[in-house]
């Protein structure tokens, strides 16, 4: 088998995040090859970058961890592909992913250090985190109510606080338009992407796989600069 | 001031019905001569929070609900929710509706159950619905919006939905005023003592209930501090206001426990010394309220201790050994909080980009997203379209004749004919009859099987199921022996007296712990209480 075939094969494995080298001998073999052979490694990296993928990690534990290279990458997912949403719902759904990440790795120490402890989060704990942060901000901020005709000036925490927390549809299914439903949906999505497993013994509880941490780090890095800017703004504003 | 209700905004999108209430805000600049009055702004907003109740009350005629006072029902609902708000739970929605039904029934004793149901559902729905209020700020003349709901729905770990009252509901509708928690508690207790001394017990109930609500608010706050400490100790505010507030709660707790002990004693005395029925009843109810208040304080005390303990534990776990990582990104402090504090217009793109990185490639083959494993291949498609269909077997698979197992027959069971035959005989029993005579007529009319069934039923009837004796249900068979025996061709033994138990027969049950059917000398069946025990007989 030629090297090019092997390159394609390993990237193929990496594109299915639910696979792991531990369960697939060929995958494990290729990962070892990647780690030991510089030429193979360079070939993988070049091919991946060329087709719009970036490599987050390649280890016997996680396998080849890939992410879309950027917004222009053919692999990039848009929030609009995730669900049809109003502007408000879009803000909240995006926030939910950040909240799940925060619930798993609330501090710098937990995000940076791979202590191989698997985090469990429940739908309720994420909802509570978001609400508590919002309430705490509301308590301390004491800022004026947003003007009626400029909805984009509404702070995100106010949007959270006025949103319905919990509800079921007429046939008692989870309603994806309320906060609890959004969190549940996002966690299920992460399960489908191989980031988490549903815990069978507890309702609505998910155990995050450790590769999720790599992706959170990647996402943080991606928005890092804009985030720093927002932080500076928030620090300057009297609150 | 205008209040809009956004309907079930989460379900149908933020549809907003404009509803004109009062021109208070519009005319504010004319009325306020001095500098900006933010106190009035607060009062305007507090007033707006009562809007859902006004809507119900004003619009009740449209649905023919004039009889119901929605002001009272609404307050009753919020009271009921607050009463059940413990540390982390509220009230189950069905439980709330059940509590409200009798309240609604008071206004319309003859209403249909369905109407009461509809009134209560509408009430609870209205309290849950998110509302949008608008007013013109007295400070800068900008038209501003604020959002509120009176009850919120939450989900517990088992997925059941429960309701909690919001701060707006508690402050405006229960507390009456947005006052400082500390002073409200103090004032409530001082008033309470005063009222009891004056004998105005009914008035005393109000501050007592308010005192309890303050305790609940404290507890919710402490619980929140504990949870935040567990997650991230720096963010829980231990460097700012938390130690001070905990100290204040602690200091006042000891004072309050004393106060309440005194109140309790005073009220127990009032209850025991009251000569009239009404004050005694009121005092007794108050004793219960204070008792509950007392329990809440003890719970609060336990929470306080826990908060301090958790602080030290988490400090060990979280703070020490972190020094080397200073400067690393902290999702809570450096991402979540600053983003949530900023206007959505500024940060929408950042949160979206963050989320999109985590969306990855989409969840497998059913996604509409671009998934590499699903690249379309025109060649393969053409090939499969052009391929001739496989020859079809017109007759299909042969249908196998299923083999049914023989139904099992219980050789000892009686068939329905026997049951029907004995039912006829039992139904005909106006007065108790001898078993021997019944057996003879069963044998004669329907054969030996029916007779045997009757014998069994009489035997079972010597220990009848008394709980089954109820009005408008089928009678219950009872049988008793009086010593007489019989022997016929097929049967022999005690010649039981067999009769029917009707609800009236069992009235004696109230006196007896387990009455037994016995036959008396005149051939009647009676239920008699068991003999009094020796201990009770001897003094």
Interface residues (C-beta under 8 A of the other chain):
Chain A: X12 X15 X16 X17 X67 X68 X71 X74 X75 X76 X77 X78 X79 X81 X82 X86 X87 X88 X90 X91 X93 X94 X95 X96 X97 X98 X99 X101 X102 X105 X106 X107 X108 X109 X111 X112 X113 X122 X123 X124 X127 X128 X129 X132 X133 X134 X135 X136 X137 X141 X144 X145 X146 X147 X148 X149 X151 X152 X153 X154 X155 X156 X157 X158 X159 X160 X161 X162 X163 X164 X165 X166 X167 X168 X169 X175 X177 X178 X180 X188 X189 X190 X191 X192 X193 X195 X202 X203 X204 X215 X216 X218 X219 X220 X222 X223 X224 X226 X227 X230 X231 X233 X234 X235 X239
Chain B: X8 X9 X10 X11 X13 X14 X130 X132 X134 X135 X137 X139 X140 X142 X143 X144 X145 X146 X147 X148 X149 X152 X153 X154 X155 X156 X157 X158 X159 X161 X224 X227 X228 X231 X232 X235 X237 X318 X321 X322 X325 X326 X327 X328 X329 X330 X331 X332 X334 X335 X336 X337 X338 X339 X340 X341 X342 X343 X344 X345 X346 X347 X348 X349 X350 X351 X352 X353 X354 X355 X356 X357 X358 X359 X360 X361 X362 X363 X364 X367 X368 X369 X370 X372 X373
